[in-house]
Amino acid sequence: MDFLGLTTQQWMQIGISVAIITGTMILGRWLIRLLVHRLLPLITRRTRSTLDDFLVGALHPPLYILAVIYAFNLGFTRIDFIPSQWEAPLNDVFYVLYVLAIFIALARIFNALGRWYTDVIAPKTETNLDEQLLPFFRRVV
């Protein structure tokens, strides 16, 4: 039986791929929030530094973005009836998405480092140089 030119097996592949993507978007958000806001703070409370608290807070959105990109990648690669000439462009798109997600994660980490330095370290120093240069470095990064 064909519907819209696709067989039942192909529709099942699409359905499983959509279920993987939807499950990741719903359960992934919940699991990453549980990991970042519940479990990791239990570990970071044991340290004396507050740097890890800033870093954990910065990693929540990039982890979710990476999980969703991975789910889309997995969903598309498991569909075997996609034309072979689409494979290279799809791989290129996912490569760019992974690079962008990692860039977002690094930018958030640098921003968290800057906020930590501004909030915790800079007030303890006796010079004004770090307070004047840090906004410049944050904009450059």
Disulfide bonds with the S-S distance in Angstrom:
none
